Amino acid sequence: MITRRLLVAGLSLAPFAAAAQTAAPAMPAAGRRAWAQQVPQLRLGLLGGENEQDRLGRYEAYRALLETTFGIPVRLFPAADYAGVMQAFSAKQIEGAAMGASAYAGAWLDTNGGVEPLFVAREADGGISYVSVMVVRADSGITNLEQLRGKSLAWADANSTSGYLVPRSELRAAGIGTESGQYFSRTGFGGGHEQAVVAVLQRQYDAAVTWASGQGEVSQGFTRGNLRAMVEKGMLNMADLRIIWTSAPILNGPMTVRTDLPAAFKKDFTDFHLALATAHPQIYAQVERGGGQGYAPVTHDMFEPIVRLRREEAAERRRRS
C-alpha cells in the first residue's frame, strides 16, 4: 500500500495510510442493546453544504437501517452550516455526526476533548485521503491561479477543511493573500460546498473551493465528493467547470461521537459501519456520495495537525480583532 503524506501550510505532517484491508465484519445482529438504557435514542447531526431535503433523502435508508439494527429511535438533525453540528455537540444535543477534519477539530476544542473520532471513509483505492479543488467556469478563460489575480473566490464554510482551512493555508504558504483585496478582489462564503459551486456557475464568484476524492473520471466529478454528488443530481455538467488548483492530500473526515457514550455503543456503531459497504452497498454509496471501500478506524492523534491549524486560525482572528 502506498503511504501518503499530507502537506499543509508548509508543514510536513506524519504520513498516514489506511490500515490493511481485512475481511469485512458481519453486520451486527438486530436487537435492542443493554447500552440503550444510556442511549435511548440516537441523534445524528448532518453537516450543511447541501440542501436539507437532499440530505434527509440520502440518509433515510441509513437512518432506518440503524433503527432496525439497534431497536432504538434514530433521528436526523440537518444543520444550516457546519457550526450548527459543532454547537449541538457542545450542548450534548446529538450523539454523533460525520464531520470534516476541521469541524471535528473545532468540536474537540470547543468541548475540551468531549468528542472522539471512530472511523473515516476509504476511497476507491483503499486510501483515506481526499483533496480540495478550486473550480472556475470553463468559459471564463481562467486556466491557472495567476489568472485568478484580481478575481473573486468563494469559500464553502468557515469550518470546512477542504472548503476553507486547507486551501487558505496552502495559498498563504505560497505567498497568496487570502483576504479580500489582497490577491483576490474579494473572498466570501458561498454557504456550503454545493452552494459555492452554484455561485460560480451563476457568475456570482469567479472561483470556488470544494472537495473531491481526486480519483476516477473528472468528467463524472471523480469517484466521490461534492462534484460527483452534483453531477448525479443533475445540478452540474463537469464540462461547464475547469479545475485550476488541487491541494495536497487531506485526511478524510471522521464519524464523530461524544466521548461520554458507552464503550459498547461505540463498538456496535463502529461494527455497523465497517460492515455497511459490503452488506448494504447502495446505502453506503448514498451516505458517502459515491463509491469507496468502506471505512477504516482512526484515532484522535491522526487529527492533531488539523487541531494545530485550528488553534493558529483562532489566534490570528484574535490578533486581527
N, C-alpha and C positions, 0 to 999 in steps of 0.2 A: 504494500500500500504506500502511496506517495504521501509524505508528510508535508503539510502546507505551513507557510509562515505568514503571519499577519504583520503588516507594516502600517502603522497608524501614526500620523504626525511625526514621522521621522524616528519613532520608537520601534525597536525590534522586540516584538512580543514573543513569548515562548511558543515553539512550534506545537501544533496540535493536529490530531487526526482522529477519526472515529475509531472506536475500539473494533477489534477484528470481528467480522460478521460471524455470528453463530446461528444455529437453528432457531427460528422464531419460537418463543414460548407459546403455549396454548392460551387461548382466551380464557380468562377466569370463569369458573362456573357461575351460573346465575344464582342469586340468592342474597338475602339481606345479611350483612356482616355485623359482628359484635361492635365494630367501631361506629356503627350507625347511631349508637347511643350518644356519642360525642359529635357526630356529623349527621344530624337527622335529615339534612338536605344538602345538596351540592350546588353551590352558586358559582358560576363561571363567568368571568368578565371577558368581553370581546373588545379588542382594541379598535379604535377608529381607523379611518383610512379608506373605508368602503361604505356605501350607503347601507343604512340599517336593515332594510328589507332583504338585500342580498346576503348580508352577514347572517341573519337569522335563518334564511333559507338554506345556506350552505351548511350550517351547523345543526339543523333539525334532526337529521337521521343520526348524527353523532350523539346529540342530546338524548334521543330516545333509546339508543343502544346502551348508553351509560345507565340510564334509569332502569332498563330491563335487567342489566347485568347485576347491579348492586341493590336494587329494590328500594331506592330512596328517590324522592323527587329531585330532578335536576333542572335548574333554572339558568337561563342565559341573560346576561346583562350587557347589552351593547352600549359602549360609551361613545360620546361625541368625538373624543380625542384620546390620545394616549394617557394624558394626565388623569382622566376620569377613572381609568382602571387603577392607576397608581394610588389615587386617593381612596378608592374602595378598599385596597389592601390595608392602607393605614387605618381605616375605620373598621377593619375586620368585617366588611360587608360582603366579601367574597372569599371563597376557599382557594380558588386557582384561576389562572389565566395563561394563555400562550402569549409571550411578550417578546419584543425585540431585546437585544442585549442592553441597549441604553436604557430602555424603560425598566428592565429588570434591575439594572444598577441603581437607577433612581429610586425605585421602590425599596431596594435593600438599604440604601442610605436613609430614606425617609422613615423607615420602620426600625432603624438600628439593628439590622440583621434579622428582621422578623419574617423574611421570606427566603425561600431557597429554590434552586433550580433542580429539576428532576431529570429531564432529557431534552434533546434537541432533534430536529428532523435530519435525516440523512438525505443527501442529494442523490441524483441518478447514478453517480459514480461511487457512492458509498461514503463520500466525504461529508463533513459537517460545516461547510462554509458556503457563503454566497457573496454577492458583490452589490455595490451601489453603482448605478449607471446614470449618466447625465444625458438627457434627450432633448432634441430640438426638432422643429418641423423639418421634414425632408426638403420642402421647397423654400427654406429660409436662406439657403446659400451658406450657412454656417457649417463648417466641417471640422473645426478644432476649437480648443479653448481660447487661443489668441484672437480668433474672430468673434468670440463672445464678449470681448472687452467693450465696455460701454453699453452692453445689453442687460436685460433683466433675468433674474434667476429665482425660481420658486423652490423653497424647501418644502418637504412634506409635512413634518410635525416636529416641534422643538424637542420631543422626547424620542424621536426615531433615530436609530443607529445609522441606517443607510440613507435616510431622508434628511439628515441634518448633521449628527455628531461626526461621523467618519468623513463624509465629503468636505465638511467645513474644516476639519483638522488637516486633511490631506492637502486641500487647496492652500491653506495658510502656510503649511510646511513648504509648499512650492513657491511661496512669496506672493500669493494672490490674496489680496484683502477681500474679506467676505462681507463687510458691512456695506450698506447702500452708499453709493458714491465713491467707493474706493476703486475696485476693479470693475464691478458691475454697476450699471446705472441705478439699479435698486434690487434689493433682495426682500423676499417676504415669504409668508407661509401659505401654501395652497389649500390647507385644511385637511390634508391627508394625502396618501400616495395616489390614489385614484383621481382625486380632485386636482392635484398638482399637474398630472399628465393632461387632464382635460383642459386645464388652464393654458397649457402650451398649444394644444390642438385648436383652441378658440382664440389664440393670439393675445391672451391676457398677460402671458410671460413668454420670453424668448426661449427659456430653457427650464428644465426641472430635474430633480434627482429622485430616483425611486429604486426599488430593489428587484433583483432577478437572480436566478440560480447561476447565470453565467455559462450554462451548459445547454447543449441542444441547438435547435434551429432558431436563429434570431428572427426569422420570418414568422415564427409561431409564438414569439415572446419568450423564447427559451423553454426549458422543461418545467419551470416553476417560478412563481413570483407575481408581482402586480401586473406586469405587462402581459404575462400569459393569461391571467385571470380576465383582464380587459379584452383580450383577443377572443377568449372563449365566450364572453358575454356579448360579443358583437359591438363593443364600445370602441374598438381600436383595430385599425389595419396597420400592421407594422411598417408597411410601405410609406405611411404618412409621417413616420418618425425617423430620425437618424441619431445613433448613439455616438457621442463625441468624446466621452471620457468614461473610464471604468476604474473603480477603486481596487486596492489590494483586497485579498480575501478577508471576509468578516465572519467571525464565529456565529453560527445560526443562533437565533433567539430561543430561550428555554421555555418549556412549560414550567410555570412558577406556582408554588403553593406556600401557604403560611407555615412557618416552622413549628407552630404550636399544635398542628394537627397530629393525630395518632400515627405512629410509625406503620401500623398495619394498613391504614388507609393509603399512605404514600406508596407502600409496596403494591397493593392491589391496583391502585391508579396507574402506577408505572407499568405493571404487568399487562394491564388492559391495553395500553398504548403500544408496548413492544410487540403485541400480537396483532394490532389493528391492521397494518398494511397487508398482512398475509390473509387474515381471517375476513376482513371487510375492505378490500382494496378500493372500492368506489367511495366509501365513506372517508377513507384516508385521503384520497385524491381531492375530495371536496374540501376537507378541512385544510389541507396543505396547498391548495390552489395549483395542483399539478402533480406530476409523478415524482417518486423518490423511492428510497429503500428502507422505509420505516423510520425508526428512532434509535438514538444512541444515548445512554446515560451520561450525565455530566456532573461536575461539581462546581461550587462557587469559585474556587481558585482559578478556574478557567476564564472567569469573567472579571477578575481583578484589574486587568489592563483597562477595561471599559469603565470600571468604578473610578480608576485614577483619572481618566479623561473627564468623567462627570464632575469630579472634585475640582479639576482645573477650570472647567467651564463655570462652575459656581463661583470660584474665586475671582475669575475675570469679570463676571457680572457684578460682583460686589465692588471691584475696583472702578468699573465704569460708572456705577451709581454713586 
